[in-house]
Amino acid sequence: MIPFKTLPPEVQAQLRDAYAKEMETQAKTCSLDEKITRFNAWLAPQGVSFDLDDLPRRK
């Protein structure tokens, strides 16, 4: 599995956009853990992994 944070920024943006479109019809959640779980499950078939360490950090 390729860690999400190692992908080029434009690929990350494409994946986030595609995921957002996919999730428009799904039940919403406020849980960060659930959001990460869902995104990781969606990315897995594409050979990409995502976890808490992939989230951007405030500077």
CHARMM-style PDB file with segment names, atoms N, HN, CA, C and O in Angstrom:
ATOM      1  N   MET     1       0.835  -1.183   0.000  1.00  0.00      PROA
ATOM      2  CA  MET     1       0.000   0.000   0.000  1.00  0.00      PROA
ATOM      3  C   MET     1       0.881   1.248   0.000  1.00  0.00      PROA
ATOM      4  O   MET     1       1.897   1.318   0.692  1.00  0.00      PROA
ATOM      5  N   ILE     2       0.472   2.200  -0.775  1.00  0.00      PROA
ATOM      6  HN  ILE     2      -0.354   2.143  -1.337  1.00  0.00      PROA
ATOM      7  CA  ILE     2       1.185   3.471  -0.867  1.00  0.00      PROA
ATOM      8  C   ILE     2       0.564   4.446   0.141  1.00  0.00      PROA
ATOM      9  O   ILE     2      -0.644   4.678   0.098  1.00  0.00      PROA
ATOM     10  N   PRO     3       1.359   5.017   1.038  1.00  0.00      PROA
ATOM     11  CA  PRO     3       0.815   5.999   1.981  1.00  0.00      PROA
ATOM     12  C   PRO     3       0.318   7.243   1.228  1.00  0.00      PROA
ATOM     13  O   PRO     3       1.005   7.765   0.350  1.00  0.00      PROA
ATOM     14  N   PHE     4      -0.862   7.697   1.579  1.00  0.00      PROA
ATOM     15  HN  PHE     4      -1.420   7.273   2.292  1.00  0.00      PROA
ATOM     16  CA  PHE     4      -1.489   8.839   0.929  1.00  0.00      PROA
ATOM     17  C   PHE     4      -0.564  10.050   0.906  1.00  0.00      PROA
ATOM     18  O   PHE     4      -0.464  10.738  -0.110  1.00  0.00      PROA
ATOM     19  N   LYS     5       0.115  10.314   2.028  1.00  0.00      PROA
ATOM     20  HN  LYS     5       0.034   9.756   2.853  1.00  0.00      PROA
ATOM     21  CA  LYS     5       0.940  11.522   2.123  1.00  0.00      PROA
ATOM     22  C   LYS     5       2.151  11.498   1.190  1.00  0.00      PROA
ATOM     23  O   LYS     5       2.779  12.535   0.974  1.00  0.00      PROA
ATOM     24  N   THR     6       2.487  10.333   0.635  1.00  0.00      PROA
ATOM     25  HN  THR     6       1.977   9.491   0.811  1.00  0.00      PROA
ATOM     26  CA  THR     6       3.631  10.272  -0.281  1.00  0.00      PROA
ATOM     27  C   THR     6       3.218  10.526  -1.731  1.00  0.00      PROA
ATOM     28  O   THR     6       4.074  10.656  -2.606  1.00  0.00      PROA
ATOM     29  N   LEU     7       1.925  10.597  -1.985  1.00  0.00      PROA
ATOM     30  HN  LEU     7       1.229  10.491  -1.275  1.00  0.00      PROA
ATOM     31  CA  LEU     7       1.442  10.871  -3.337  1.00  0.00      PROA
ATOM     32  C   LEU     7       1.640  12.346  -3.672  1.00  0.00      PROA
ATOM     33  O   LEU     7       1.604  13.188  -2.775  1.00  0.00      PROA
ATOM     34  N   PRO     8       1.849  12.672  -4.945  1.00  0.00      PROA
ATOM     35  CA  PRO     8       1.959  14.083  -5.336  1.00  0.00      PROA
ATOM     36  C   PRO     8       0.674  14.841  -4.971  1.00  0.00      PROA
ATOM     37  O   PRO     8      -0.410  14.259  -4.993  1.00  0.00      PROA
ATOM     38  N   PRO     9       0.787  16.119  -4.640  1.00  0.00      PROA
ATOM     39  CA  PRO     9      -0.386  16.906  -4.233  1.00  0.00      PROA
ATOM     40  C   PRO     9      -1.541  16.863  -5.234  1.00  0.00      PROA
ATOM     41  O   PRO     9      -2.704  16.835  -4.831  1.00  0.00      PROA
ATOM     42  N   GLU    10      -1.235  16.856  -6.525  1.00  0.00      PROA
ATOM     43  HN  GLU    10      -0.291  16.879  -6.853  1.00  0.00      PROA
ATOM     44  CA  GLU    10      -2.324  16.837  -7.511  1.00  0.00      PROA
ATOM     45  C   GLU    10      -3.069  15.495  -7.496  1.00  0.00      PROA
ATOM     46  O   GLU    10      -4.275  15.458  -7.741  1.00  0.00      PROA
ATOM     47  N   VAL    11      -2.368  14.404  -7.215  1.00  0.00      PROA
ATOM     48  HN  VAL    11      -1.388  14.434  -7.016  1.00  0.00      PROA
ATOM     49  CA  VAL    11      -3.011  13.090  -7.117  1.00  0.00      PROA
ATOM     50  C   VAL    11      -3.858  13.038  -5.844  1.00  0.00      PROA
ATOM     51  O   VAL    11      -4.971  12.512  -5.864  1.00  0.00      PROA
ATOM     52  N   GLN    12      -3.343  13.577  -4.748  1.00  0.00      PROA
ATOM     53  HN  GLN    12      -2.439  14.004  -4.732  1.00  0.00      PROA
ATOM     54  CA  GLN    12      -4.114  13.637  -3.512  1.00  0.00      PROA
ATOM     55  C   GLN    12      -5.414  14.400  -3.740  1.00  0.00      PROA
ATOM     56  O   GLN    12      -6.477  13.965  -3.297  1.00  0.00      PROA
ATOM     57  N   ALA    13      -5.333  15.531  -4.426  1.00  0.00      PROA
ATOM     58  HN  ALA    13      -4.469  15.885  -4.786  1.00  0.00      PROA
ATOM     59  CA  ALA    13      -6.521  16.346  -4.702  1.00  0.00      PROA
ATOM     60  C   ALA    13      -7.521  15.585  -5.570  1.00  0.00      PROA
ATOM     61  O   ALA    13      -8.726  15.642  -5.324  1.00  0.00      PROA
ATOM     62  N   GLN    14      -7.033  14.883  -6.569  1.00  0.00      PROA
ATOM     63  HN  GLN    14      -6.055  14.837  -6.769  1.00  0.00      PROA
ATOM     64  CA  GLN    14      -7.927  14.099  -7.435  1.00  0.00      PROA
ATOM     65  C   GLN    14      -8.651  13.021  -6.638  1.00  0.00      PROA
ATOM     66  O   GLN    14      -9.851  12.811  -6.813  1.00  0.00      PROA
ATOM     67  N   LEU    15      -7.925  12.346  -5.771  1.00  0.00      PROA
ATOM     68  HN  LEU    15      -6.950  12.516  -5.629  1.00  0.00      PROA
ATOM     69  CA  LEU    15      -8.537  11.305  -4.945  1.00  0.00      PROA
ATOM     70  C   LEU    15      -9.564  11.890  -3.971  1.00  0.00      PROA
ATOM     71  O   LEU    15     -10.646  11.331  -3.794  1.00  0.00      PROA
ATOM     72  N   ARG    16      -9.219  13.015  -3.343  1.00  0.00      PROA
ATOM     73  HN  ARG    16      -8.340  13.469  -3.487  1.00  0.00      PROA
ATOM     74  CA  ARG    16     -10.171  13.652  -2.420  1.00  0.00      PROA
ATOM     75  C   ARG    16     -11.432  14.083  -3.153  1.00  0.00      PROA
ATOM     76  O   ARG    16     -12.534  13.913  -2.632  1.00  0.00      PROA
ATOM     77  N   ASP    17     -11.288  14.640  -4.357  1.00  0.00      PROA
ATOM     78  HN  ASP    17     -10.392  14.779  -4.780  1.00  0.00      PROA
ATOM     79  CA  ASP    17     -12.452  15.077  -5.137  1.00  0.00      PROA
ATOM     80  C   ASP    17     -13.331  13.894  -5.527  1.00  0.00      PROA
ATOM     81  O   ASP    17     -14.554  13.961  -5.405  1.00  0.00      PROA
ATOM     82  N   ALA    18     -12.716  12.819  -5.991  1.00  0.00      PROA
ATOM     83  HN  ALA    18     -11.722  12.765  -6.090  1.00  0.00      PROA
ATOM     84  CA  ALA    18     -13.477  11.622  -6.379  1.00  0.00      PROA
ATOM     85  C   ALA    18     -14.188  11.035  -5.169  1.00  0.00      PROA
ATOM     86  O   ALA    18     -15.336  10.602  -5.268  1.00  0.00      PROA
ATOM     87  N   TYR    19     -13.513  11.020  -4.032  1.00  0.00      PROA
ATOM     88  HN  TYR    19     -12.581  11.372  -3.951  1.00  0.00      PROA
ATOM     89  CA  TYR    19     -14.118  10.490  -2.812  1.00  0.00      PROA
ATOM     90  C   TYR    19     -15.301  11.354  -2.378  1.00  0.00      PROA
ATOM     91  O   TYR    19     -16.342  10.830  -1.985  1.00  0.00      PROA
ATOM     92  N   ALA    20     -15.143  12.668  -2.448  1.00  0.00      PROA
ATOM     93  HN  ALA    20     -14.297  13.094  -2.767  1.00  0.00      PROA
ATOM     94  CA  ALA    20     -16.221  13.577  -2.052  1.00  0.00      PROA
ATOM     95  C   ALA    20     -17.471  13.336  -2.897  1.00  0.00      PROA
ATOM     96  O   ALA    20     -18.583  13.330  -2.370  1.00  0.00      PROA
ATOM     97  N   LYS    21     -17.299  13.140  -4.184  1.00  0.00      PROA
ATOM     98  HN  LYS    21     -16.396  13.145  -4.612  1.00  0.00      PROA
ATOM     99  CA  LYS    21     -18.442  12.857  -5.057  1.00  0.00      PROA
ATOM    100  C   LYS    21     -19.103  11.543  -4.678  1.00  0.00      PROA
ATOM    101  O   LYS    21     -20.330  11.438  -4.672  1.00  0.00      PROA
ATOM    102  N   GLU    22     -18.299  10.553  -4.365  1.00  0.00      PROA
ATOM    103  HN  GLU    22     -17.303  10.638  -4.370  1.00  0.00      PROA
ATOM    104  CA  GLU    22     -18.808   9.247  -3.962  1.00  0.00      PROA
ATOM    105  C   GLU    22     -19.601   9.346  -2.653  1.00  0.00      PROA
ATOM    106  O   GLU    22     -20.616   8.669  -2.488  1.00  0.00      PROA
ATOM    107  N   MET    23     -19.143  10.179  -1.736  1.00  0.00      PROA
ATOM    108  HN  MET    23     -18.318  10.728  -1.870  1.00  0.00      PROA
ATOM    109  CA  MET    23     -19.751  10.271  -0.416  1.00  0.00      PROA
ATOM    110  C   MET    23     -20.973  11.186  -0.372  1.00  0.00      PROA
ATOM    111  O   MET    23     -21.661  11.233   0.648  1.00  0.00      PROA
ATOM    112  N   GLU    24     -21.258  11.910  -1.448  1.00  0.00      PROA
ATOM    113  HN  GLU    24     -20.700  11.871  -2.277  1.00  0.00      PROA
ATOM    114  CA  GLU    24     -22.416  12.812  -1.458  1.00  0.00      PROA
ATOM    115  C   GLU    24     -23.720  12.081  -1.159  1.00  0.00      PROA
ATOM    116  O   GLU    24     -24.652  12.669  -0.610  1.00  0.00      PROA
ATOM    117  N   THR    25     -23.787  10.820  -1.514  1.00  0.00      PROA
ATOM    118  HN  THR    25     -23.031  10.342  -1.960  1.00  0.00      PROA
ATOM    119  CA  THR    25     -25.017  10.053  -1.310  1.00  0.00      PROA
ATOM    120  C   THR    25     -24.983   9.206  -0.036  1.00  0.00      PROA
ATOM    121  O   THR    25     -25.955   8.515   0.269  1.00  0.00      PROA
ATOM    122  N   GLN    26     -23.892   9.253   0.699  1.00  0.00      PROA
ATOM    123  HN  GLN    26     -23.103   9.815   0.451  1.00  0.00      PROA
ATOM    124  CA  GLN    26     -23.745   8.433   1.903  1.00  0.00      PROA
ATOM    125  C   GLN    26     -24.162   9.218   3.149  1.00  0.00      PROA
ATOM    126  O   GLN    26     -24.242  10.446   3.126  1.00  0.00      PROA
ATOM    127  N   ALA    27     -24.423   8.495   4.224  1.00  0.00      PROA
ATOM    128  HN  ALA    27     -24.358   7.497   4.242  1.00  0.00      PROA
ATOM    129  CA  ALA    27     -24.762   9.124   5.499  1.00  0.00      PROA
ATOM    130  C   ALA    27     -23.581   9.936   6.001  1.00  0.00      PROA
ATOM    131  O   ALA    27     -22.433   9.499   5.916  1.00  0.00      PROA
ATOM    132  N   LYS    28     -23.866  11.107   6.519  1.00  0.00      PROA
ATOM    133  HN  LYS    28     -24.799  11.462   6.588  1.00  0.00      PROA
ATOM    134  CA  LYS    28     -22.825  11.992   7.047  1.00  0.00      PROA
ATOM    135  C   LYS    28     -22.399  11.536   8.442  1.00  0.00      PROA
ATOM    136  O   LYS    28     -23.150  10.865   9.149  1.00  0.00      PROA
ATOM    137  N   THR    29     -21.172  11.917   8.823  1.00  0.00      PROA
ATOM    138  HN  THR    29     -20.562  12.463   8.248  1.00  0.00      PROA
ATOM    139  CA  THR    29     -20.685  11.631  10.169  1.00  0.00      PROA
ATOM    140  C   THR    29     -19.796  12.783  10.626  1.00  0.00      PROA
ATOM    141  O   THR    29     -19.128  13.424   9.814  1.00  0.00      PROA
ATOM    142  N   CYS    30     -19.795  13.035  11.909  1.00  0.00      PROA
ATOM    143  HN  CYS    30     -20.338  12.515  12.568  1.00  0.00      PROA
ATOM    144  CA  CYS    30     -18.914  14.052  12.491  1.00  0.00      PROA
ATOM    145  C   CYS    30     -17.666  13.408  13.092  1.00  0.00      PROA
ATOM    146  O   CYS    30     -16.715  14.106  13.444  1.00  0.00      PROA
ATOM    147  N   SER    31     -17.668  12.098  13.209  1.00  0.00      PROA
ATOM    148  HN  SER    31     -18.441  11.531  12.924  1.00  0.00      PROA
ATOM    149  CA  SER    31     -16.568  11.374  13.838  1.00  0.00      PROA
ATOM    150  C   SER    31     -15.342  11.356  12.925  1.00  0.00      PROA
ATOM    151  O   SER    31     -15.393  10.833  11.812  1.00  0.00      PROA
ATOM    152  N   LEU    32     -14.250  11.929  13.408  1.00  0.00      PROA
ATOM    153  HN  LEU    32     -14.209  12.353  14.312  1.00  0.00      PROA
ATOM    154  CA  LEU    32     -13.010  11.917  12.632  1.00  0.00      PROA
ATOM    155  C   LEU    32     -12.531  10.492  12.405  1.00  0.00      PROA
ATOM    156  O   LEU    32     -12.058  10.161  11.318  1.00  0.00      PROA
ATOM    157  N   ASP    33     -12.650   9.657  13.414  1.00  0.00      PROA
ATOM    158  HN  ASP    33     -13.035   9.926  14.297  1.00  0.00      PROA
ATOM    159  CA  ASP    33     -12.249   8.253  13.267  1.00  0.00      PROA
ATOM    160  C   ASP    33     -13.045   7.568  12.161  1.00  0.00      PROA
ATOM    161  O   ASP    33     -12.481   6.837  11.348  1.00  0.00      PROA
ATOM    162  N   GLU    34     -14.349   7.803  12.131  1.00  0.00      PROA
ATOM    163  HN  GLU    34     -14.808   8.397  12.792  1.00  0.00      PROA
ATOM    164  CA  GLU    34     -15.197   7.197  11.103  1.00  0.00      PROA
ATOM    165  C   GLU    34     -14.849   7.745   9.715  1.00  0.00      PROA
ATOM    166  O   GLU    34     -14.833   7.000   8.735  1.00  0.00      PROA
ATOM    167  N   LYS    35     -14.575   9.030   9.640  1.00  0.00      PROA
ATOM    168  HN  LYS    35     -14.588   9.635  10.436  1.00  0.00      PROA
ATOM    169  CA  LYS    35     -14.202   9.626   8.354  1.00  0.00      PROA
ATOM    170  C   LYS    35     -12.908   9.008   7.824  1.00  0.00      PROA
ATOM    171  O   LYS    35     -12.805   8.706   6.635  1.00  0.00      PROA
ATOM    172  N   ILE    36     -11.925   8.819   8.703  1.00  0.00      PROA
ATOM    173  HN  ILE    36     -12.009   9.064   9.669  1.00  0.00      PROA
ATOM    174  CA  ILE    36     -10.657   8.215   8.305  1.00  0.00      PROA
ATOM    175  C   ILE    36     -10.872   6.763   7.887  1.00  0.00      PROA
ATOM    176  O   ILE    36     -10.306   6.306   6.894  1.00  0.00      PROA
ATOM    177  N   THR    37     -11.689   6.045   8.647  1.00  0.00      PROA
ATOM    178  HN  THR    37     -12.149   6.417   9.453  1.00  0.00      PROA
ATOM    179  CA  THR    37     -11.982   4.642   8.325  1.00  0.00      PROA
ATOM    180  C   THR    37     -12.630   4.527   6.952  1.00  0.00      PROA
ATOM    181  O   THR    37     -12.241   3.679   6.148  1.00  0.00      PROA
ATOM    182  N   ARG    38     -13.618   5.378   6.681  1.00  0.00      PROA
ATOM    183  HN  ARG    38     -13.934   6.067   7.334  1.00  0.00      PROA
ATOM    184  CA  ARG    38     -14.306   5.348   5.388  1.00  0.00      PROA
ATOM    185  C   ARG    38     -13.363   5.694   4.233  1.00  0.00      PROA
ATOM    186  O   ARG    38     -13.364   5.022   3.202  1.00  0.00      PROA
ATOM    187  N   PHE    39     -12.563   6.739   4.412  1.00  0.00      PROA
ATOM    188  HN  PHE    39     -12.562   7.285   5.250  1.00  0.00      PROA
ATOM    189  CA  PHE    39     -11.645   7.153   3.351  1.00  0.00      PROA
ATOM    190  C   PHE    39     -10.614   6.065   3.087  1.00  0.00      PROA
ATOM    191  O   PHE    39     -10.308   5.762   1.933  1.00  0.00      PROA
ATOM    192  N   ASN    40     -10.080   5.478   4.150  1.00  0.00      PROA
ATOM    193  HN  ASN    40     -10.328   5.724   5.087  1.00  0.00      PROA
ATOM    194  CA  ASN    40      -9.096   4.408   4.008  1.00  0.00      PROA
ATOM    195  C   ASN    40      -9.706   3.203   3.292  1.00  0.00      PROA
ATOM    196  O   ASN    40      -9.059   2.596   2.439  1.00  0.00      PROA
ATOM    197  N   ALA    41     -10.934   2.859   3.633  1.00  0.00      PROA
ATOM    198  HN  ALA    41     -11.459   3.352   4.326  1.00  0.00      PROA
ATOM    199  CA  ALA    41     -11.611   1.732   2.980  1.00  0.00      PROA
ATOM    200  C   ALA    41     -11.838   2.026   1.497  1.00  0.00      PROA
ATOM    201  O   ALA    41     -11.732   1.126   0.664  1.00  0.00      PROA
ATOM    202  N   TRP    42     -12.147   3.271   1.167  1.00  0.00      PROA
ATOM    203  HN  TRP    42     -12.233   4.002   1.844  1.00  0.00      PROA
ATOM    204  CA  TRP    42     -12.363   3.657  -0.220  1.00  0.00      PROA
ATOM    205  C   TRP    42     -11.047   3.636  -1.005  1.00  0.00      PROA
ATOM    206  O   TRP    42     -11.029   3.259  -2.177  1.00  0.00      PROA
ATOM    207  N   LEU    43      -9.956   4.036  -0.363  1.00  0.00      PROA
ATOM    208  HN  LEU    43      -9.972   4.342   0.589  1.00  0.00      PROA
ATOM    209  CA  LEU    43      -8.646   4.083  -1.026  1.00  0.00      PROA
ATOM    210  C   LEU    43      -8.011   2.700  -1.191  1.00  0.00      PROA
ATOM    211  O   LEU    43      -7.263   2.480  -2.143  1.00  0.00      PROA
ATOM    212  N   ALA    44      -8.294   1.782  -0.292  1.00  0.00      PROA
ATOM    213  HN  ALA    44      -8.902   1.961   0.482  1.00  0.00      PROA
ATOM    214  CA  ALA    44      -7.624   0.479  -0.268  1.00  0.00      PROA
ATOM    215  C   ALA    44      -7.647  -0.254  -1.608  1.00  0.00      PROA
ATOM    216  O   ALA    44      -6.603  -0.758  -2.022  1.00  0.00      PROA
ATOM    217  N   PRO    45      -8.775  -0.343  -2.306  1.00  0.00      PROA
ATOM    218  CA  PRO    45      -8.768  -1.051  -3.589  1.00  0.00      PROA
ATOM    219  C   PRO    45      -7.858  -0.402  -4.643  1.00  0.00      PROA
ATOM    220  O   PRO    45      -7.517  -1.020  -5.651  1.00  0.00      PROA
ATOM    221  N   GLN    46      -7.478   0.842  -4.391  1.00  0.00      PROA
ATOM    222  HN  GLN    46      -7.755   1.344  -3.572  1.00  0.00      PROA
ATOM    223  CA  GLN    46      -6.600   1.563  -5.302  1.00  0.00      PROA
ATOM    224  C   GLN    46      -5.131   1.452  -4.886  1.00  0.00      PROA
ATOM    225  O   GLN    46      -4.251   2.048  -5.507  1.00  0.00      PROA
ATOM    226  N   GLY    47      -4.882   0.675  -3.818  1.00  0.00      PROA
ATOM    227  HN  GLY    47      -5.597   0.191  -3.314  1.00  0.00      PROA
ATOM    228  CA  GLY    47      -3.517   0.455  -3.359  1.00  0.00      PROA
ATOM    229  C   GLY    47      -2.948   1.593  -2.534  1.00  0.00      PROA
ATOM    230  O   GLY    47      -1.731   1.736  -2.419  1.00  0.00      PROA
ATOM    231  N   VAL    48      -3.835   2.408  -1.956  1.00  0.00      PROA
ATOM    232  HN  VAL    48      -4.824   2.291  -2.050  1.00  0.00      PROA
ATOM    233  CA  VAL    48      -3.407   3.573  -1.168  1.00  0.00      PROA
ATOM    234  C   VAL    48      -3.930   3.412   0.257  1.00  0.00      PROA
ATOM    235  O   VAL    48      -5.050   2.948   0.470  1.00  0.00      PROA
ATOM    236  N   SER    49      -3.109   3.800   1.221  1.00  0.00      PROA
ATOM    237  HN  SER    49      -2.200   4.177   1.047  1.00  0.00      PROA
ATOM    238  CA  SER    49      -3.523   3.757   2.621  1.00  0.00      PROA
ATOM    239  C   SER    49      -3.582   5.177   3.185  1.00  0.00      PROA
ATOM    240  O   SER    49      -2.879   6.073   2.718  1.00  0.00      PROA
ATOM    241  N   PHE    50      -4.418   5.361   4.178  1.00  0.00      PROA
ATOM    242  HN  PHE    50      -4.989   4.633   4.557  1.00  0.00      PROA
ATOM    243  CA  PHE    50      -4.575   6.666   4.821  1.00  0.00      PROA
ATOM    244  C   PHE    50      -4.796   6.417   6.299  1.00  0.00      PROA
ATOM    245  O   PHE    50      -5.562   5.534   6.684  1.00  0.00      PROA
ATOM    246  N   ASP    51      -4.113   7.208   7.135  1.00  0.00      PROA
ATOM    247  HN  ASP    51      -3.491   7.926   6.823  1.00  0.00      PROA
ATOM    248  CA  ASP    51      -4.349   7.119   8.571  1.00  0.00      PROA
ATOM    249  C   ASP    51      -4.176   8.482   9.202  1.00  0.00      PROA
ATOM    250  O   ASP    51      -3.947   9.468   8.502  1.00  0.00      PROA
ATOM    251  N   LEU    52      -4.279   8.545  10.485  1.00  0.00      PROA
ATOM    252  HN  LEU    52      -4.464   7.744  11.054  1.00  0.00      PROA
ATOM    253  CA  LEU    52      -4.223   9.812  11.216  1.00  0.00      PROA
ATOM    254  C   LEU    52      -2.949  10.597  10.907  1.00  0.00      PROA
ATOM    255  O   LEU    52      -2.980  11.828  10.887  1.00  0.00      PROA
ATOM    256  N   ASP    53      -1.846   9.921  10.668  1.00  0.00      PROA
ATOM    257  HN  ASP    53      -1.821   8.922  10.685  1.00  0.00      PROA
ATOM    258  CA  ASP    53      -0.580  10.593  10.370  1.00  0.00      PROA
ATOM    259  C   ASP    53      -0.599  11.303   9.017  1.00  0.00      PROA
ATOM    260  O   ASP    53       0.254  12.152   8.758  1.00  0.00      PROA
ATOM    261  N   ASP    54      -1.558  10.968   8.153  1.00  0.00      PROA
ATOM    262  HN  ASP    54      -2.251  10.278   8.364  1.00  0.00      PROA
ATOM    263  CA  ASP    54      -1.651  11.593   6.843  1.00  0.00      PROA
ATOM    264  C   ASP    54      -2.387  12.937   6.889  1.00  0.00      PROA
ATOM    265  O   ASP    54      -2.369  13.686   5.913  1.00  0.00      PROA
ATOM    266  N   LEU    55      -3.024  13.239   8.006  1.00  0.00      PROA
ATOM    267  HN  LEU    55      -3.039  12.630   8.799  1.00  0.00      PROA
ATOM    268  CA  LEU    55      -3.725  14.509   8.119  1.00  0.00      PROA
ATOM    269  C   LEU    55      -2.721  15.652   8.200  1.00  0.00      PROA
ATOM    270  O   LEU    55      -1.676  15.515   8.837  1.00  0.00      PROA
ATOM    271  N   PRO    56      -3.027  16.780   7.558  1.00  0.00      PROA
ATOM    272  CA  PRO    56      -2.104  17.916   7.655  1.00  0.00      PROA
ATOM    273  C   PRO    56      -2.065  18.448   9.088  1.00  0.00      PROA
ATOM    274  O   PRO    56      -3.065  18.408   9.805  1.00  0.00      PROA
ATOM    275  N   ARG    57      -0.929  18.931   9.481  1.00  0.00      PROA
ATOM    276  HN  ARG    57      -0.117  18.964   8.899  1.00  0.00      PROA
ATOM    277  CA  ARG    57      -0.746  19.478  10.834  1.00  0.00      PROA
ATOM    278  C   ARG    57      -0.713  20.999  10.763  1.00  0.00      PROA
ATOM    279  O   ARG    57      -0.197  21.589   9.814  1.00  0.00      PROA
ATOM    280  N   ARG    58      -1.275  21.608  11.788  1.00  0.00      PROA
ATOM    281  HN  ARG    58      -1.694  21.129  12.559  1.00  0.00      PROA
ATOM    282  CA  ARG    58      -1.202  23.068  11.878  1.00  0.00      PROA
ATOM    283  C   ARG    58       0.212  23.478  12.223  1.00  0.00      PROA
ATOM    284  O   ARG    58       0.923  22.784  12.949  1.00  0.00      PROA
ATOM    285  N   LYS    59       0.601  24.611  11.692  1.00  0.00      PROA
ATOM    286  HN  LYS    59       0.023  25.175  11.102  1.00  0.00      PROA
ATOM    287  CA  LYS    59       1.962  25.105  11.963  1.00  0.00      PROA
ATOM    288  C   LYS    59       1.944  26.221  12.962  1.00  0.00      PROA
ATOM    289  OT1 LYS    59       2.996  26.757  13.309  1.00  0.00      PROA
TER     290      LYS     59
END
